[in-house]
Amino acid sequence: MAAWVCTKCGYVYDERFGDPEHGIIAGTLFEKIPDTWVCPRCKAAKPFFAKKKV
């Protein structure tokens, strides 16, 4: 599982937890999230997310 960071606001999408408040269940890979999904904090589109370095 990986984490992805919004480059606009710093929100972290963690694949382990998903985004259940917005219909994305835990374990959903970032690549599998619909392209219509946006950052819950700033509404940035998926292309504004970068894979978090570990």
trRosetta pair geometry for C-beta under 8 A, 3 or more apart (Angstrom, degrees):
i j d omega theta_ij theta_ji phi_ij phi_ji
1 14 7.3 49 152 175 118 75
1 15 4.3 -158 -159 81 92 112
1 16 4.7 84 152 -59 162 81
1 27 7.5 -88 -100 -124 121 52
2 15 5.5 56 52 0 56 129
2 29 7.8 50 34 -141 99 77
2 30 6.8 -64 79 -5 109 119
2 51 5.8 -27 167 -148 138 101
2 52 6.9 164 175 44 85 85
3 12 5.3 -1 -180 -175 117 106
3 13 6.7 161 -160 83 62 48
3 14 4.6 -20 -107 -103 95 70
3 15 6.9 -130 -79 2 44 78
3 51 7.7 113 81 -162 47 57
3 52 4.2 -16 88 29 95 136
4 12 7.1 148 75 -158 41 56
4 13 4.5 -12 60 59 97 101
4 15 7.8 77 -6 -43 96 88
4 30 4.9 91 -28 -101 145 150
4 49 4.4 35 161 171 117 122
4 50 6.8 162 -158 77 75 26
4 51 5.7 -46 -103 -100 76 45
4 52 6.3 -146 -94 -16 19 88
5 10 6.4 -24 -169 -147 102 42
5 11 7.3 154 -155 80 54 43
5 12 5.4 -24 -98 -100 72 72
5 13 7.8 -159 -72 21 25 71
5 49 6.5 153 73 -153 32 72
5 50 5.6 -26 61 61 87 81
5 51 8.0 53 16 154 80 6
5 52 5.1 98 -24 -77 104 94
6 9 5.1 0 104 48 127 79
6 10 6.2 -36 68 24 87 13
6 11 4.2 31 13 48 127 88
6 12 7.7 -121 5 -65 79 31
6 13 7.6 89 -41 -16 86 95
6 39 4.6 59 -103 -110 145 140
6 41 6.9 -164 40 51 161 115
6 42 6.5 155 153 37 149 116
6 44 5.4 131 -156 54 114 135
6 48 5.9 29 -154 119 73 103
6 49 5.6 -42 -91 -94 51 77
7 44 7.6 -151 53 158 68 164
7 48 5.2 -131 41 178 94 77
7 49 6.9 -173 -10 -102 84 22
7 50 5.6 67 -58 -7 109 110
8 39 7.0 -156 54 17 117 165
8 42 5.1 -139 107 96 122 154
8 44 4.4 161 18 -63 141 147
8 48 5.4 0 -19 172 106 140
9 39 6.5 142 36 152 122 151
9 41 5.0 -152 108 105 152 126
9 42 4.0 164 -30 -24 140 135
9 44 7.0 -173 2 -7 101 126
11 39 5.2 137 50 -162 145 109
11 40 6.6 173 -159 52 156 80
11 41 4.3 180 -65 12 133 131
11 42 7.0 -160 -11 7 124 94
12 52 6.7 22 -135 -58 106 144
13 19 6.5 -43 -131 -50 98 113
13 30 6.3 110 106 -102 130 104
13 33 7.9 -37 177 -44 153 158
13 49 6.6 -17 22 -137 124 144
14 17 4.8 47 83 25 105 102
14 18 7.9 -59 85 -15 64 24
15 18 7.1 29 -159 -70 36 56
15 27 6.7 33 159 -148 82 20
15 28 6.5 -135 -149 77 77 46
15 29 5.7 14 -135 -109 133 40
15 30 6.2 -88 -78 -35 106 78
16 26 6.4 -8 154 -163 42 94
16 27 7.0 19 -137 -76 33 51
17 20 7.8 -87 162 -14 75 96
17 26 5.4 -44 -148 -114 24 93
18 24 4.4 -163 -176 121 98 84
18 25 5.0 -110 -115 120 174 19
18 26 4.4 -119 2 -79 114 34
18 27 6.6 -23 -49 26 112 45
18 28 4.9 74 -109 24 105 104
19 22 4.6 -14 131 46 112 104
19 23 7.5 3 96 53 87 45
19 24 4.0 42 49 51 84 118
19 33 8.0 47 24 -120 120 130
19 37 7.5 128 57 -159 147 128
19 40 6.2 -176 -154 -41 129 130
20 23 7.5 73 -158 -58 35 10
20 24 6.8 -103 -68 68 32 56
20 25 6.4 52 -96 -110 82 44
20 26 7.0 -14 -56 -38 106 79
21 40 6.9 71 80 -126 121 146
22 37 6.8 109 134 -137 130 97
22 40 5.9 -144 -31 -87 140 110
24 28 5.0 -117 -177 51 90 153
24 33 5.8 -5 -117 -116 133 102
24 37 6.7 48 -58 -118 130 146
25 28 5.6 113 65 -36 64 112
28 32 5.4 -128 -172 82 83 115
28 33 6.1 95 140 -71 122 78
29 32 4.5 84 63 5 86 107
29 33 7.7 -134 97 -22 49 76
30 33 5.8 -36 -160 3 41 114
30 46 7.7 145 175 -151 94 109
30 49 7.0 -145 -163 117 136 146
30 51 7.7 -162 38 -93 159 83
33 37 4.7 -59 161 27 112 154
33 46 6.8 170 89 -102 117 129
34 37 5.3 121 69 -23 75 94
35 45 7.9 15 179 -167 73 103
35 46 6.1 -98 -138 14 57 140
37 46 6.3 68 75 -62 89 105
38 43 4.7 16 146 -156 137 53
38 44 6.3 158 -167 70 88 29
38 45 5.8 -48 -112 -92 86 45
38 46 7.6 -104 -101 -39 44 64
39 42 5.0 2 96 51 132 74
39 43 5.9 -83 62 -24 83 8
39 44 4.3 28 5 43 128 81
39 45 7.9 -64 -9 -20 87 12
39 48 7.1 -60 -32 80 127 122
39 49 7.5 163 -74 -67 102 102
44 48 3.9 -71 162 62 126 153
44 49 7.6 146 109 -48 116 75
45 48 5.9 107 64 1 60 101
46 49 5.8 -50 -165 17 50 116
